[in-house]
Amino acid sequence: MTHGRIALWLLPLVVAGCCGSMQVDRSRLNLPTTAKAMDQVHDRIATQGGGRLYAGAAMVDITPEGSILLGGFDMGRKSTGVRDPIHVHALYLDDGRQPFVLVSLNTIGYLRDDVLAVRALASDRYQDHILISSTHNHVTPDTMGYWGPAVGGFLPICPGTCPNYMETLRHQIAQAIDQAALAARPARVRVASGPVDPTLSLNIHPQIRRQKDDVVRVMTFEDEGGAPIALVANWGCHVEALWNDTQISADWTGPFFDRVRKEWGGVPLFIEGALGGLVTIDPGDEKMALEPEIMDVFLKHVSIDERIAIMNRVGNGLADAVFAALKGAPAAQGPDGVQIHQARQEFELLQDNWIFNYMGNRGLLKRNAEWRKGKTYVRTEVIAMRLKAAGRTLLDLVSVPGEPAPTVVQDIDATSDAPVKFTVALGNDENGYMVREADWDLPQYAYERTMSLGRKTASVVLDAIRQARAMLPVD
């Protein structure tokens, strides 16, 4: 018997010995009370007739206590402290006909099975009207299970998720939705878009260094007296300025949130966009000239103080872009005459990735999957939302259940004629990178192919988006 076979034979024993309890210990939890407030709030608003916009927003601290495994970079990486807190941000919208909830989690990602569990906690009747996205932050808890301990740092043997934290997080997200709904009041909306400083981000692949998203899309909500309720910014860039640090932090979204709350007010939300393929923060030309790979640049040449400086530069740079875009934005519209339209499309994706299959089969990635004729399929969804005022489209929003490359987002944008288009990456699921089918074999996407469901993923998602948007009313 070879050593490799011995290792595989012993694997179940290794897993049993290192993973500890994978059950929730409710005796140690102090779960927040949830009340499914959005159902009652919508009933109240509905009695006043449709076509009038209401908005409410909330933030809830989701910083874990004690050491916890982190998502992103090395497997088995544990936190050693907290640099700054992380939150779940929730926006509740209602036009008297239907509610719509947009949630931003400051985490690495959130799988659909967990999304379904949160929806059941937050609502009895409007679960399909809740869209939960992640900022894809790499210095926050592993909320997917991918980054647990691994043999040789490569072959996972234990889930990276902490059951008690995951159960608490579900209730905290539902609590944020409750609070946002209870805060809803008549609101006006503004939408805008504008350029982002191109030196804030880069594509890690030298062949396509400037293939990235240099536009921010913005929507704001204020009450009838002009008091701010929420500001939502949509841009595509990995949240990883702190790279593989072990201090929990909001990373560059933290300075962005601080600036918005200080200078604009209300609850800030950041929504990821075209971050796949692969767009991340730019450490500067001088640093990038030191090594051919950005991983080596950060590990060898970027100190923690320099990472913090990059974090602040990116967060504040995005805030600058948002404020500049709002200066040229049209006047706010509503509350009267604003309508929310939405559609949802559920479908399945072929999971043609051996490591994802391995982890799913061993319960390391917790999600329902179906095995048919030797192939694995996972169910997922997209949600399309159209915001209209006086019968004209203000904004189109659509979710993507993973990390779309900039070229994929270009294809998604081509399915809409709206003046402002939001792409909610990591929306209601996280299925890894999504690359155009025609680009799949390009050499620069070698890494993306290892972290993707497969060649046809982007095409199937794009078809689902087209179908969802076809259900929405046109101008």
C-alpha positions as CSV (number, residue, x, y, z in Angstrom):
1,M,0.0,0.0,0.0
2,T,1.5,3.4,-1.0
3,H,1.8,6.3,1.4
4,G,-0.8,8.2,-0.7
5,R,-3.3,5.4,-0.1
6,I,-2.5,5.3,3.6
7,A,-3.2,9.1,3.8
8,L,-6.5,8.7,2.0
9,W,-7.5,5.8,4.2
10,L,-6.7,7.7,7.3
11,L,-8.5,10.9,6.1
12,P,-11.8,10.2,7.9
13,L,-9.9,9.7,11.2
14,V,-8.0,12.9,10.7
15,V,-11.2,14.8,10.0
16,A,-12.9,13.4,13.0
17,G,-10.0,14.3,15.2
18,C,-9.4,17.9,14.1
19,C,-12.8,19.4,13.2
20,G,-14.3,19.2,16.7
21,S,-18.1,19.6,17.0
22,M,-19.8,20.8,13.9
23,Q,-23.1,21.2,15.8
24,V,-24.6,24.4,17.1
25,D,-24.4,24.8,20.8
26,R,-27.5,26.9,21.6
27,S,-26.7,27.0,25.3
28,R,-23.8,29.3,24.5
29,L,-25.6,31.6,22.1
30,N,-27.4,34.9,22.9
31,L,-29.4,35.1,19.7
32,P,-31.1,38.4,18.8
33,T,-34.9,38.3,18.7
34,T,-36.4,38.5,15.2
35,A,-40.0,39.4,14.5
36,K,-40.4,39.1,10.7
37,A,-41.2,42.8,10.8
38,M,-41.1,43.3,7.0
39,D,-44.4,41.4,6.6
40,Q,-46.2,43.6,9.1
41,V,-44.6,46.8,7.8
42,H,-45.6,46.0,4.2
43,D,-49.2,45.3,5.3
44,R,-49.3,48.7,6.9
45,I,-47.8,50.5,3.9
46,A,-50.1,48.6,1.5
47,T,-53.2,50.0,3.2
48,Q,-52.1,53.4,2.0
49,G,-52.2,52.5,-1.7
50,G,-49.3,51.8,-4.2
51,G,-47.0,54.0,-6.0
52,R,-45.4,55.7,-3.0
53,L,-41.9,54.9,-2.0
54,Y,-40.9,54.0,1.5
55,A,-37.3,53.3,2.6
56,G,-35.5,52.2,5.8
57,A,-32.0,51.1,6.6
58,A,-30.0,49.5,9.5
59,M,-26.6,48.3,10.5
60,V,-25.9,45.4,12.9
61,D,-22.4,44.5,14.2
62,I,-21.4,41.0,13.2
63,T,-17.9,41.0,14.7
64,P,-17.2,37.5,16.2
65,E,-15.9,37.0,19.7
66,G,-12.6,35.1,20.1
67,S,-10.4,33.6,17.4
68,I,-12.1,32.3,14.3
69,L,-11.0,30.9,10.9
70,L,-10.8,33.6,8.2
71,G,-12.0,33.4,4.6
72,G,-9.6,33.9,1.7
73,F,-5.9,33.3,1.1
74,D,-4.4,30.5,3.2
75,M,-6.5,27.6,4.5
76,G,-6.6,27.3,8.3
77,R,-5.8,31.0,8.8
78,K,-7.1,32.1,12.2
79,S,-7.9,35.6,13.5
80,T,-5.6,37.1,16.1
81,G,-7.7,40.1,17.0
82,V,-10.0,42.8,15.7
83,R,-8.7,45.9,13.9
84,D,-12.2,47.4,13.4
85,P,-15.7,46.0,13.5
86,I,-17.7,44.4,10.7
87,H,-21.4,44.8,10.0
88,V,-24.4,43.6,8.1
89,H,-26.1,46.6,6.2
90,A,-29.7,46.3,5.2
91,L,-32.0,48.5,3.0
92,Y,-35.7,48.0,3.0
93,L,-37.8,49.5,0.1
94,D,-41.5,49.3,-0.4
95,D,-43.9,50.9,-2.9
96,G,-47.1,49.7,-1.3
97,R,-47.4,46.8,-3.8
98,Q,-44.4,44.8,-2.8
99,P,-41.2,45.1,-0.6
100,F,-37.7,44.7,-1.7
101,V,-34.7,44.1,0.7
102,L,-31.1,44.6,-0.2
103,V,-28.5,43.3,2.3
104,S,-24.7,43.7,2.2
105,L,-22.7,41.4,4.4
106,N,-19.1,42.3,5.2
107,T,-18.0,38.7,4.7
108,I,-16.1,36.6,2.1
109,G,-19.3,35.1,0.7
110,Y,-22.7,33.5,1.7
111,L,-24.0,30.3,0.1
112,R,-27.6,29.9,-1.0
113,D,-28.6,27.4,1.7
114,D,-27.7,30.0,4.3
115,V,-29.6,32.7,2.3
116,L,-32.7,30.5,2.4
117,A,-32.4,30.0,6.1
118,V,-32.2,33.8,6.7
119,R,-35.2,34.4,4.4
120,A,-37.2,32.0,6.5
121,L,-36.2,33.9,9.7
122,A,-37.0,37.3,8.1
123,S,-40.3,36.8,6.4
124,D,-43.2,34.3,6.0
125,R,-44.6,35.9,2.8
126,Y,-41.8,37.8,1.0
127,Q,-38.8,35.6,1.3
128,D,-38.1,35.8,-2.5
129,H,-37.9,39.6,-2.2
130,I,-34.7,39.5,-0.1
131,L,-31.3,39.8,-1.9
132,I,-28.3,39.2,0.3
133,S,-24.8,40.0,-1.1
134,S,-21.3,39.9,0.3
135,T,-18.5,42.4,0.0
136,H,-16.0,39.5,-0.5
137,N,-13.8,40.7,2.4
138,H,-10.7,38.6,3.0
139,V,-10.2,39.5,6.7
140,T,-13.5,38.3,8.0
141,P,-14.8,34.9,9.2
142,D,-15.0,32.0,6.8
143,T,-18.8,32.0,6.1
144,M,-18.6,29.4,3.4
145,G,-16.5,26.5,4.8
146,Y,-13.8,26.6,2.1
147,W,-10.9,27.8,4.3
148,G,-10.7,25.2,7.1
149,P,-7.6,23.2,7.9
150,A,-6.1,21.4,5.0
151,V,-3.5,18.7,4.4
152,G,-0.4,20.3,2.9
153,G,-2.3,23.6,2.9
154,F,-4.2,22.4,-0.1
155,L,-6.5,19.4,0.5
156,P,-9.3,20.6,2.9
157,I,-10.2,18.2,5.7
158,C,-12.4,20.3,8.0
159,P,-14.9,23.1,7.2
160,G,-13.8,26.6,8.0
161,T,-17.1,27.7,9.3
162,C,-17.9,28.0,13.1
163,P,-21.4,26.6,13.6
164,N,-22.2,28.9,16.5
165,Y,-21.1,32.0,14.6
166,M,-23.1,30.9,11.5
167,E,-26.2,30.5,13.5
168,T,-25.7,33.8,15.2
169,L,-25.1,35.5,11.9
170,R,-28.3,34.2,10.4
171,H,-30.3,35.9,13.2
172,Q,-28.2,39.1,13.0
173,I,-29.0,39.4,9.3
174,A,-32.7,38.9,10.0
175,Q,-32.4,41.4,12.9
176,A,-31.0,44.0,10.5
177,I,-33.8,43.4,8.0
178,D,-36.3,43.8,10.9
179,Q,-34.7,47.1,11.9
180,A,-34.6,48.4,8.4
181,A,-38.2,47.6,7.8
182,L,-39.3,49.2,11.1
183,A,-37.4,52.4,10.1
184,A,-39.2,52.7,6.7
185,R,-40.7,56.1,6.0
186,P,-41.7,58.0,2.8
187,A,-38.6,58.5,0.7
188,R,-37.1,60.2,-2.3
189,V,-34.5,58.4,-4.5
190,R,-31.6,59.7,-6.5
191,V,-29.4,57.6,-8.9
192,A,-26.1,58.5,-10.4
193,S,-22.9,57.1,-11.9
194,G,-19.4,58.5,-12.3
195,P,-15.8,57.7,-12.8
196,V,-13.6,56.1,-10.2
197,D,-9.8,56.9,-10.0
198,P,-8.3,54.1,-12.2
199,T,-5.2,53.9,-9.9
200,L,-7.4,52.4,-7.1
201,S,-7.6,49.0,-8.8
202,L,-6.0,46.7,-11.3
203,N,-6.6,43.4,-13.0
204,I,-3.9,41.0,-11.7
205,H,-3.3,39.5,-15.2
206,P,-0.6,41.5,-17.1
207,Q,-2.4,40.7,-20.5
208,I,-5.5,42.5,-19.4
209,R,-4.2,44.8,-16.7
210,R,-6.8,47.6,-17.4
211,Q,-9.7,45.3,-18.0
212,K,-11.7,46.4,-14.9
213,D,-14.5,48.5,-13.6
214,D,-13.7,52.2,-13.3
215,V,-17.3,53.4,-12.8
216,V,-19.3,53.6,-9.6
217,R,-23.1,53.4,-9.6
218,V,-24.9,55.1,-6.7
219,M,-28.4,55.3,-5.4
220,T,-29.5,57.4,-2.3
221,F,-32.6,57.5,-0.3
222,E,-33.7,60.5,1.9
223,D,-37.0,61.3,3.7
224,E,-39.4,64.0,2.7
225,G,-37.5,66.5,5.0
226,G,-34.2,65.7,3.2
227,A,-32.7,63.6,6.1
228,P,-30.5,60.8,4.7
229,I,-31.7,57.2,5.0
230,A,-29.2,55.1,2.9
231,L,-26.5,55.4,0.3
232,V,-25.7,52.4,-1.9
233,A,-22.5,52.2,-4.0
234,N,-21.8,49.5,-6.6
235,W,-18.2,49.0,-7.8
236,G,-16.1,45.9,-8.7
237,C,-12.9,45.3,-6.7
238,H,-11.8,42.7,-4.3
239,V,-11.8,43.8,-0.6
240,E,-8.3,42.7,0.3
241,A,-6.0,45.7,0.8
242,L,-4.9,44.1,4.1
243,W,-4.2,40.9,2.1
244,N,-3.5,37.9,4.4
245,D,-3.5,39.8,7.7
246,T,-5.1,38.1,10.6
247,Q,-6.9,41.0,12.3
248,I,-10.6,41.1,11.5
249,S,-11.5,44.3,9.7
250,A,-13.9,45.9,7.3
251,D,-10.8,46.5,5.2
252,W,-11.1,49.4,2.7
253,T,-14.9,49.3,3.0
254,G,-14.4,50.6,6.5
255,P,-13.0,54.0,5.6
256,F,-15.6,54.2,2.8
257,F,-18.4,53.6,5.3
258,D,-16.9,56.1,7.8
259,R,-16.7,58.9,5.2
260,V,-20.3,58.3,4.0
261,R,-21.7,58.3,7.5
262,K,-19.7,61.5,8.4
263,E,-20.2,63.5,5.3
264,W,-23.5,62.3,3.9
265,G,-25.3,60.4,6.8
266,G,-27.6,57.5,6.8
267,V,-26.6,53.9,6.4
268,P,-24.0,53.1,3.8
269,L,-24.0,49.9,1.7
270,F,-21.3,48.7,-0.6
271,I,-22.3,46.2,-3.3
272,E,-19.7,44.3,-5.3
273,G,-19.8,44.4,-9.1
274,A,-17.3,43.3,-11.7
275,L,-14.6,41.9,-9.4
276,G,-13.9,38.6,-11.1
277,G,-11.3,37.8,-13.7
278,L,-9.5,39.2,-11.4
279,V,-9.9,42.8,-10.2
280,T,-8.2,43.8,-6.9
281,I,-6.6,46.8,-5.2
282,D,-3.6,48.5,-6.8
283,P,-0.5,48.8,-4.6
284,G,1.1,51.1,-7.2
285,D,3.3,50.8,-10.2
286,E,6.5,50.9,-8.1
287,K,5.4,47.9,-6.0
288,M,4.1,46.0,-9.0
289,A,7.4,46.3,-10.8
290,L,9.1,44.3,-8.1
291,E,7.5,40.9,-8.8
292,P,5.6,39.3,-11.7
293,E,2.9,38.0,-9.4
294,I,0.8,40.3,-7.1
295,M,0.8,37.7,-4.4
296,D,4.6,37.9,-4.1
297,V,4.4,41.7,-4.2
298,F,2.2,41.8,-1.1
299,L,3.9,39.0,0.8
300,K,7.5,40.3,0.2
301,H,7.2,44.0,-0.3
302,V,4.1,45.5,1.3
303,S,4.3,46.0,5.1
304,I,1.2,46.1,7.3
305,D,1.5,49.9,7.6
306,E,1.6,50.1,3.8
307,R,-1.4,47.9,3.5
308,I,-3.3,50.1,5.9
309,A,-2.4,53.1,3.8
310,I,-3.7,51.4,0.7
311,M,-6.9,50.5,2.6
312,N,-7.5,54.1,3.4
313,R,-6.6,55.3,0.0
314,V,-9.0,53.0,-1.8
315,G,-11.9,53.5,0.7
316,N,-11.6,57.3,0.6
317,G,-11.0,57.3,-3.2
318,L,-14.3,55.4,-3.7
319,A,-16.0,57.9,-1.3
320,D,-14.6,60.8,-3.4
321,A,-16.0,59.2,-6.6
322,V,-19.4,58.7,-5.0
323,F,-19.7,62.3,-3.8
324,A,-18.5,63.6,-7.2
325,A,-21.1,61.5,-9.0
326,L,-23.9,62.8,-6.7
327,K,-23.0,66.4,-7.4
328,G,-24.1,66.0,-11.0
329,A,-27.0,63.7,-10.3
330,P,-30.6,64.6,-11.3
331,A,-32.9,65.8,-8.5
332,A,-34.4,63.2,-6.1
333,Q,-37.7,61.7,-7.1
334,G,-40.6,60.6,-5.0
335,P,-42.1,59.5,-2.8
336,D,-45.1,59.7,-5.1
337,G,-44.9,58.0,-8.5
338,V,-42.0,55.6,-7.6
339,Q,-42.6,51.9,-8.3
340,I,-40.5,48.8,-7.6
341,H,-40.7,45.9,-10.1
342,Q,-38.9,42.7,-9.6
343,A,-38.6,39.2,-11.0
344,R,-36.7,36.1,-9.9
345,Q,-35.4,33.2,-11.9
346,E,-34.3,29.9,-10.3
347,F,-32.1,27.5,-12.3
348,E,-29.3,25.0,-11.9
349,L,-25.6,25.0,-12.7
350,L,-23.3,22.1,-13.5
351,Q,-20.6,21.9,-10.9
352,D,-17.6,20.7,-13.0
353,N,-14.9,21.3,-10.4
354,W,-13.3,18.4,-8.5
355,I,-12.4,20.3,-5.4
356,F,-15.9,21.8,-5.0
357,N,-17.3,18.3,-5.5
358,Y,-14.9,16.8,-3.0
359,M,-15.8,19.5,-0.4
360,G,-19.5,19.2,-1.0
361,N,-19.4,15.4,-0.8
362,R,-17.7,15.6,2.6
363,G,-19.9,18.3,4.0
364,L,-17.2,21.0,4.0
365,L,-19.3,23.2,1.8
366,K,-22.9,23.2,3.1
367,R,-25.3,23.3,0.2
368,N,-27.9,21.2,-1.4
369,A,-26.6,19.6,-4.6
370,E,-28.0,16.9,-6.9
371,W,-25.9,14.1,-8.5
372,R,-27.2,12.8,-11.8
373,K,-25.6,10.5,-14.2
374,G,-22.1,11.1,-12.8
375,K,-22.5,14.9,-12.7
376,T,-23.1,17.4,-9.8
377,Y,-25.7,20.2,-10.1
378,V,-26.4,23.0,-7.7
379,R,-29.5,25.2,-7.7
380,T,-29.2,29.0,-7.6
381,E,-31.0,32.1,-8.7
382,V,-30.9,35.6,-10.0
383,I,-33.2,38.5,-9.0
384,A,-33.9,41.5,-11.2
385,M,-35.2,44.7,-9.8
386,R,-36.3,47.8,-11.8
387,L,-37.0,51.1,-10.1
388,K,-39.3,53.5,-12.0
389,A,-40.4,57.0,-11.4
390,A,-43.3,58.6,-13.3
391,G,-43.3,55.6,-15.6
392,R,-39.7,55.9,-16.6
393,T,-36.9,53.6,-15.6
394,L,-34.4,55.1,-13.1
395,L,-32.3,52.0,-12.4
396,D,-32.0,48.3,-13.2
397,L,-30.4,46.0,-10.7
398,V,-29.6,42.3,-11.1
399,S,-27.9,39.8,-8.9
400,V,-25.2,37.4,-10.0
401,P,-24.6,34.3,-7.9
402,G,-20.8,34.6,-7.9
403,E,-17.9,36.8,-9.1
404,P,-18.4,38.0,-12.7
405,A,-15.4,39.1,-14.8
406,P,-15.7,42.7,-16.2
407,T,-16.4,41.3,-19.7
408,V,-19.3,39.3,-18.2
409,V,-20.7,42.4,-16.6
410,Q,-20.5,44.2,-20.0
411,D,-22.7,41.4,-21.4
412,I,-25.1,41.8,-18.5
413,D,-25.3,45.5,-19.0
414,A,-26.2,45.0,-22.6
415,T,-29.4,43.3,-21.5
416,S,-30.7,46.7,-20.1
417,D,-31.4,50.2,-21.5
418,A,-31.6,51.7,-18.0
419,P,-29.5,54.9,-17.4
420,V,-27.9,53.3,-14.3
421,K,-27.3,49.6,-13.9
422,F,-26.3,47.8,-10.7
423,T,-24.7,44.3,-10.9
424,V,-24.9,42.7,-7.4
425,A,-22.1,40.2,-7.4
426,L,-22.1,37.4,-4.9
427,G,-25.9,37.9,-4.8
428,N,-27.8,35.2,-2.9
429,D,-25.0,32.7,-3.5
430,E,-21.3,32.4,-4.2
431,N,-20.3,30.0,-7.1
432,G,-16.8,31.4,-7.7
433,Y,-15.5,33.1,-10.8
434,M,-17.6,33.6,-13.9
435,V,-15.7,34.0,-17.2
436,R,-17.1,34.3,-20.7
437,E,-17.4,30.9,-22.3
438,A,-15.4,32.2,-25.3
439,D,-12.6,33.3,-23.0
440,W,-12.5,30.2,-20.9
441,D,-9.3,28.7,-22.4
442,L,-7.3,31.9,-22.4
443,P,-4.0,31.4,-20.5
444,Q,-4.6,34.3,-18.1
445,Y,-7.6,32.6,-16.6
446,A,-5.8,29.5,-15.3
447,Y,-6.4,30.4,-11.7
448,E,-10.1,31.4,-12.3
449,R,-10.7,28.0,-13.9
450,T,-9.7,26.3,-10.6
451,M,-12.2,28.5,-8.7
452,S,-15.2,28.3,-11.1
453,L,-18.0,25.8,-11.5
454,G,-17.2,25.4,-15.2
455,R,-17.0,26.7,-18.7
456,K,-20.7,27.3,-19.3
457,T,-21.5,29.0,-15.9
458,A,-21.4,32.6,-17.2
459,S,-23.6,31.7,-20.2
460,V,-26.2,30.0,-18.1
461,V,-26.3,32.9,-15.7
462,L,-26.6,35.4,-18.5
463,D,-29.6,33.5,-20.0
464,A,-31.3,33.5,-16.6
465,I,-30.8,37.3,-16.3
466,R,-32.3,37.8,-19.7
467,Q,-35.3,35.8,-18.7
468,A,-35.7,37.6,-15.4
469,R,-35.5,41.1,-17.0
470,A,-38.0,40.1,-19.7
471,M,-40.6,39.7,-17.0
472,L,-40.2,43.4,-16.0
473,P,-42.3,46.2,-17.5
474,V,-40.6,48.5,-20.0
475,D,-41.1,52.2,-20.4
